[in-house]
């Protein structure tokens, strides 16, 4: 705690937001005066927090009581002194501290997404390996609206006009929102978030922020904090920022592309590359693991009913698990790089995914492929086949289908735990039930007076 105490005193912090990340990626926890936080050295939360849905509801009672104590007891939340971030937008001097979840005996809580990622990273550590990742986060800026039936519209920029058409990679279009992005960059710098490039993506007011490559747990923490930081910067400038996978009809969806490689901890060399600079068998095994196991773990990368609206043939979101060099039509792209920087870009996860779980799932798939010495398909040159009828490496295209595959996944139960598998699937099934109850504007428009 010495490092954490020094941080809080040096910055004259008066309040601490103590948070954990739930299944859906929402920050839950408590706000405490700094003296109380230092005195208690953590917090307690009800176990049920980790089985809440995005609407704040809970899973059905049978599963609830099979995973949690009937008395709804507390678990212990321990602050991670390497996951402390200033909150520059608050009036009081406030820090946000990410906590890890343990039971009363000191065992990591299996339902905690951050613990899931740490569990996967421990598998690599046992092999003497360390994953290196670099996330890319896509998002839309939209006008503020309280009518959920109205389509989202791009916000008014500095010119006094909204964007018209698609402005992919346009500098001028990105500069329309300079005041907001200046705040975002300043706040990210104050928080130590290692963001790199800003890009205007295909959709109107759709942007992408790239993170510099680094430690998987640290980058997951940073993405978790970045989402909130961007939303706060947007609200300050009277716009909204959304990480929904498919927020706008007929426009591209938003992804969380994850670049990943693995180094030997002893030598520092990339295990994806042989001494002569060629692709290693571990590299090929990693790709094969992604191809084989992503369909079983897809809900961790596409967790919502809306996530699957992004997976459409012919769009910028590949619906295949093919791989190829510099090929963006493949779900698994191999960017051009030096042998030491050889990496794989997993283009499947959506921006709406829980960052801890999406990174954990991707790394786990690759890990299994390496240790089981799996062999990938032949790399694709040219346009990858995005038709399910001819594609061997295809994805489930509905949340129902994906959850059924995850529920039956031996790999998920073996490596991530039966309690986590059951709990996550139950949360997403509860959300799906809520989604099914809603009558859409499309149904009212086309069915109301015609059927």
C-alpha positions in Angstrom: 0.0 0.0 0.0 3.0 2.3 0.3 3.0 3.3 -3.3 -0.8 3.9 -3.2 -0.6 6.0 0.0 2.2 8.1 -1.6 0.2 8.7 -4.7 -2.9 9.9 -2.7 -0.9 12.2 -0.4 1.3 13.7 -3.2 -1.8 14.7 -5.2 -3.8 15.8 -2.1 -6.6 13.4 -2.9 -9.7 14.0 -0.8 -12.1 11.3 -2.3 -11.5 7.8 -3.6 -13.8 5.9 -6.0 -13.3 2.2 -5.2 -14.4 0.2 -8.2 -14.6 -3.3 -9.6 -15.6 -4.2 -13.2 -18.7 -6.3 -13.5 -19.6 -8.8 -16.2 -20.9 -6.1 -18.6 -18.0 -3.8 -18.1 -19.8 -1.4 -15.7 -17.8 0.1 -12.9 -19.4 -0.7 -9.6 -18.2 0.2 -6.1 -18.2 2.9 -3.5 -17.0 6.5 -3.1 -15.1 7.1 0.2 -13.3 10.0 1.9 -9.6 9.3 1.5 -9.0 8.9 5.3 -11.7 6.2 5.5 -10.2 4.5 2.4 -6.7 4.4 3.9 -8.1 3.2 7.2 -10.0 0.3 5.7 -7.5 -0.6 3.0 -10.2 -1.8 0.7 -14.0 -2.3 0.7 -16.6 -5.0 0.8 -19.4 -5.5 -1.8 -22.3 -8.0 -2.0 -21.4 -11.0 -4.1 -24.5 -10.3 -6.2 -22.8 -7.3 -7.8 -20.9 -9.7 -10.2 -24.2 -11.3 -11.4 -25.9 -8.0 -12.4 -27.1 -7.5 -16.0 -26.6 -4.3 -17.9 -30.1 -3.2 -16.8 -29.2 -3.8 -13.1 -31.3 -6.9 -12.9 -30.1 -10.3 -11.7 -30.0 -13.8 -13.1 -32.7 -16.3 -12.3 -32.9 -17.6 -8.7 -31.8 -21.2 -9.5 -28.5 -20.1 -11.0 -28.1 -17.2 -8.6 -28.3 -19.5 -5.5 -26.1 -22.2 -7.2 -23.3 -19.7 -7.5 -23.8 -17.4 -4.5 -24.4 -17.8 -0.8 -28.2 -17.6 0.0 -27.4 -14.9 2.6 -26.0 -12.5 -0.1 -22.7 -12.2 1.8 -20.0 -9.7 1.0 -16.7 -10.4 -0.8 -13.5 -8.5 -0.1 -12.2 -5.9 -2.6 -8.4 -5.2 -2.3 -7.0 -2.1 -4.1 -4.3 -2.7 -6.7 -1.7 0.1 -6.2 -0.7 -0.3 -9.9 -4.3 0.6 -11.0 -4.8 4.1 -9.6 -6.0 6.9 -11.8 -6.8 10.6 -11.2 -10.2 11.8 -12.2 -9.5 15.2 -13.8 -13.1 16.2 -14.4 -14.2 16.2 -10.8 -14.5 19.2 -8.5 -12.9 17.5 -5.5 -9.4 16.0 -6.0 -10.5 12.4 -6.7 -8.7 9.2 -7.6 -10.2 6.0 -9.0 -8.7 2.8 -7.7 -9.4 -0.6 -9.3 -9.9 -3.4 -6.8 -9.5 -7.2 -7.1 -12.1 -9.5 -5.7 -11.5 -12.2 -3.1 -13.6 -14.4 -0.8 -13.3 -14.3 2.9 -10.6 -17.1 2.7 -8.5 -15.0 0.4 -9.3 -16.9 -2.8 -9.8 -14.9 -6.0 -13.5 -14.7 -6.9 -14.0 -16.6 -10.1 -16.8 -14.4 -11.4 -14.6 -11.3 -11.4 -13.6 -10.3 -15.0 -10.3 -8.9 -13.9 -9.5 -12.2 -12.1 -10.4 -14.0 -15.3 -7.7 -12.1 -17.2 -5.2 -12.7 -14.4 -6.0 -16.4 -14.5 -5.2 -16.5 -18.3 -2.0 -14.5 -17.8 -0.9 -17.0 -15.1 -1.0 -19.7 -17.8 1.5 -17.8 -19.9 3.6 -17.0 -16.9 4.0 -20.8 -16.1 5.4 -21.2 -19.6 7.8 -18.4 -19.3 5.8 -16.3 -21.7 4.4 -12.7 -21.6 1.7 -11.5 -23.9 2.0 -8.1 -25.5 -1.2 -6.4 -26.7 -2.3 -3.2 -28.3 -6.1 -2.4 -28.4 -7.7 -0.2 -30.9 -11.0 1.3 -29.8 -13.7 2.5 -32.2 -16.6 4.7 -31.1 -19.2 7.1 -32.4 -19.9 10.7 -31.3 -23.6 11.5 -31.4 -26.0 14.3 -30.5 -27.6 14.0 -27.1 -31.1 12.8 -27.1 -33.5 11.4 -24.5 -35.8 9.7 -27.0 -34.5 6.1 -27.5 -36.8 5.6 -30.5 -35.1 8.3 -32.6 -32.1 7.3 -34.7 -28.8 8.7 -33.5 -27.4 11.7 -35.4 -23.8 13.0 -35.8 -23.2 16.1 -33.6 -22.7 19.6 -34.8 -19.0 20.3 -35.2 -16.9 23.5 -35.1 -18.2 24.5 -38.5 -21.8 24.6 -37.2 -22.7 21.6 -39.4 -23.0 17.8 -38.9 -20.9 15.5 -41.0 -22.4 14.4 -44.3 -21.3 11.1 -45.9 -18.4 9.0 -44.8 -15.1 10.7 -44.0 -12.7 7.9 -43.5 -9.2 9.1 -42.4 -10.3 12.8 -42.9 -8.2 15.1 -40.8 -10.6 18.0 -41.3 -13.6 15.8 -40.1 -11.7 14.8 -37.0 -10.7 18.4 -36.3 -14.4 19.3 -36.1 -14.3 18.0 -32.6 -10.9 19.4 -31.6 -12.0 21.0 -28.3 -13.4 17.7 -27.0 -10.4 15.7 -28.1 -8.0 18.2 -26.6 -9.7 17.6 -23.2 -9.6 13.9 -23.8 -5.9 13.9 -24.5 -5.1 16.1 -21.6 -7.1 13.9 -19.2 -5.6 10.7 -20.6 -2.1 12.1 -20.1 -3.0 13.1 -16.5 -4.2 9.5 -15.9 -1.2 7.9 -17.5 -3.3 6.3 -20.3 -0.9 5.4 -23.1 -3.0 6.4 -26.1 -1.4 6.9 -29.4 -3.2 7.7 -32.7 -6.5 9.3 -33.4 -8.2 8.2 -36.6 -11.5 9.2 -38.2 -13.2 5.9 -39.2 -15.7 5.1 -41.9 -19.0 6.2 -40.2 -20.1 9.8 -39.7 -18.4 11.1 -36.5 -16.9 7.6 -36.0 -13.4 7.6 -34.5 -10.7 5.3 -33.4 -8.1 5.6 -30.7 -5.1 3.3 -30.7 -3.2 2.4 -27.6 0.5 1.8 -27.5 1.5 -1.9 -27.0 2.2 -3.2 -23.6 1.2 -5.4 -20.6 -2.2 -7.1 -21.1 -3.5 -6.3 -17.6 -2.3 -2.7 -17.6 -3.9 -2.2 -21.1 -7.2 -3.7 -20.0 -7.3 -1.3 -17.0 -6.5 1.6 -19.3 -9.3 0.7 -21.8 -11.7 0.4 -18.8 -10.7 3.9 -17.6 -10.6 5.3 -21.1 -14.2 4.5 -21.9 -15.3 6.6 -18.9 -12.8 9.4 -19.7 -14.1 9.8 -23.2 -17.7 9.8 -22.1 -17.0 12.5 -19.6 -15.1 14.6 -22.2 -18.0 14.2 -24.6 -20.6 15.3 -22.0 -18.5 18.4 -21.2 -18.9 19.4 -24.8 -22.6 18.5 -25.0 -22.2 15.4 -27.1 -22.4 11.7 -26.4 -19.7 9.0 -27.0 -20.9 5.5 -27.5 -19.0 2.2 -27.7 -22.1 0.3 -28.9 -21.1 -2.3 -31.5 -23.7 -1.1 -34.0 -25.3 2.2 -33.0 -26.3 3.6 -36.4 -28.4 1.8 -39.0 -26.5 1.2 -42.4 -23.3 2.5 -41.0 -20.1 0.5 -40.0 -20.0 -1.0 -36.5 -17.4 -0.3 -33.9 -14.7 -2.8 -33.0 -12.0 -3.4 -30.4 -9.3 -4.8 -32.5 -6.6 -6.5 -30.4 -3.0 -6.7 -31.7 -1.2 -9.5 -29.8 2.2 -11.1 -29.7 4.1 -13.1 -27.1 7.6 -12.7 -25.8 9.9 -15.1 -24.0 10.3 -13.5 -20.6 13.9 -14.7 -20.2 15.2 -13.6 -23.6 12.8 -10.9 -24.5 12.4 -12.4 -28.0 9.1 -12.7 -29.8 8.1 -16.4 -29.8 6.2 -16.0 -33.0 9.5 -15.7 -34.9 12.2 -18.3 -35.5 15.9 -17.3 -35.3 16.0 -17.0 -39.1 13.1 -14.5 -39.0 10.4 -16.9 -40.3 7.1 -17.6 -38.7 7.4 -20.1 -35.8 5.3 -23.1 -35.1 4.0 -21.3 -32.0 2.8 -18.5 -34.2 0.9 -20.9 -36.4 -0.5 -22.7 -33.3 -1.7 -19.4 -31.9 -3.6 -18.7 -35.1 -5.1 -22.2 -35.1 -6.2 -21.7 -31.5 -8.0 -18.5 -32.4 -9.7 -20.3 -35.3 -10.8 -23.3 -33.3 -11.9 -21.7 -30.0 -13.2 -18.2 -30.8 -16.6 -19.7 -31.8 -16.8 -21.2 -28.3 -15.8 -18.0 -26.5 -17.5 -15.5 -28.9 -19.9 -14.0 -26.2 -16.8 -12.7 -24.4 -15.9 -10.7 -27.6 -19.5 -10.0 -28.7 -21.6 -9.9 -25.5 -24.8 -8.2 -26.5 -27.7 -8.8 -29.0 -26.6 -5.5 -30.7 -23.0 -7.0 -31.0 -24.2 -9.3 -33.7 -25.7 -6.5 -35.9 -22.1 -5.7 -36.6 -21.4 -9.1 -38.2 -22.7 -8.6 -41.7 -21.1 -10.0 -44.9 -19.5 -7.3 -47.0 -19.0 -4.9 -44.2 -15.8 -3.8 -42.4 -16.4 -6.5 -39.7 -15.3 -9.9 -41.0 -17.6 -12.8 -40.2 -14.9 -15.3 -40.8 -11.9 -16.7 -38.9 -9.6 -16.8 -41.9 -6.1 -15.4 -41.6 -3.8 -13.6 -44.0 -0.9 -11.1 -44.3 -2.1 -7.5 -44.4 -5.6 -8.7 -45.2 -8.4 -6.7 -43.5 -11.1 -9.0 -45.0 -9.9 -11.7 -42.6 -11.0 -12.0 -39.0 -7.3 -12.6 -38.1 -5.0 -10.1 -39.9 -1.2 -10.3 -39.8 0.1 -6.8 -40.1 3.3 -6.1 -41.9 6.1 -5.9 -39.4 9.7 -6.8 -38.5 10.3 -10.3 -37.3 10.6 -9.2 -33.7 7.3 -7.3 -33.9 5.4 -10.1 -35.6 1.8 -10.1 -34.3 -1.8 -11.0 -34.9 -4.7 -8.6 -35.1 -7.9 -10.1 -33.8 -10.6 -8.1 -35.6 -13.6 -10.0 -34.1 -14.2 -8.3 -30.7 -16.7 -5.4 -30.6 -16.1 -2.1 -28.8 -18.9 -3.0 -26.5 -17.1 -6.0 -25.1 -15.8 -6.1 -21.5 -12.1 -5.3 -22.1 -10.8 -7.8 -19.5 -12.9 -10.6 -20.9 -12.3 -10.0 -24.6 -8.5 -9.8 -24.0 -8.6 -12.9 -21.8 -10.6 -14.9 -24.4 -8.3 -13.9 -27.2 -5.2 -14.8 -25.3 -6.7 -18.1 -24.0 -7.6 -19.2 -27.6 -4.0 -18.6 -28.7 -2.5 -20.2 -25.6 -4.5 -23.5 -26.2 -3.5 -23.5 -29.8 0.2 -23.2 -28.9 0.3 -25.8 -26.1 -1.8 -28.3 -28.2 0.3 -27.6 -31.3 -2.7 -27.0 -33.5 -2.4 -26.3 -37.2 -4.1 -23.3 -38.9 -5.8 -23.2 -42.3 -4.1 -22.0 -45.4 -3.7 -18.2 -45.3 -6.0 -16.2 -47.5 -4.8 -14.0 -50.3 -7.2 -11.5 -51.8 -10.8 -11.2 -50.5 -11.7 -13.6 -47.8 -14.9 -15.6 -48.3 -17.5 -14.1 -46.0 -20.3 -16.5 -46.8 -21.3 -19.0 -44.1 -22.2 -21.6 -46.7 -18.7 -21.9 -48.0 -16.6 -20.8 -45.0 -15.2 -23.5 -42.7 -14.1 -20.9 -40.1 -17.4 -19.1 -39.5 -18.9 -17.5 -36.5 -22.2 -17.9 -34.7 -24.4 -15.0 -36.0 -26.8 -14.7 -33.1 -26.3 -14.2 -29.4 -28.5 -17.3 -28.7 -26.3 -19.5 -30.9 -23.1 -18.1 -29.4 -24.3 -18.6 -25.8 -25.3 -22.2 -26.5 -21.8 -22.8 -27.8 -20.1 -21.2 -24.8 -22.3 -23.1 -22.4 -21.1 -26.4 -23.9 -17.5 -25.3 -24.2 -15.1 -27.7 -22.3 -12.3 -25.2 -22.9 -14.2 -22.4 -21.2 -15.1 -24.6 -18.2 -11.6 -26.0 -17.9 -9.6 -22.8 -18.1 -12.0 -20.1 -16.9 -14.0 -22.2 -14.5 -17.5 -23.7 -14.4 -18.8 -21.0 -12.1 -17.7 -18.2 -14.4 -19.0 -20.0 -17.5 -22.4 -20.5 -15.8 -22.6 -17.0 -14.4 -21.6 -15.2 -17.5 -24.0 -17.2 -19.7 -26.8 -16.6 -17.2 -26.2 -12.8 -17.2 -26.3 -12.6 -21.0 -29.4 -14.9 -21.2 -31.2 -12.6 -18.7 -30.2 -9.6 -20.9 -31.4 -11.4 -24.0 -34.8 -12.0 -22.4 -35.2 -8.3 -21.6 -34.2 -7.5 -25.2 -36.8 -9.8 -26.6 -39.6 -8.0 -24.7 -39.0 -4.8 -26.5 -41.0 -4.0 -29.7 -38.7 -2.2 -32.2 -39.5 0.8 -34.4 -39.0 -1.4 -37.4 -41.9 -3.6 -36.3 -44.1 -0.7 -35.8 -43.1 0.9 -39.1 -43.6 -2.1 -41.4 -46.0 -4.4 -39.6 -48.4 -2.2 -37.8 -50.8 -1.6 -40.7 -49.7 -4.2 -43.2 -50.0 -7.6 -41.6 
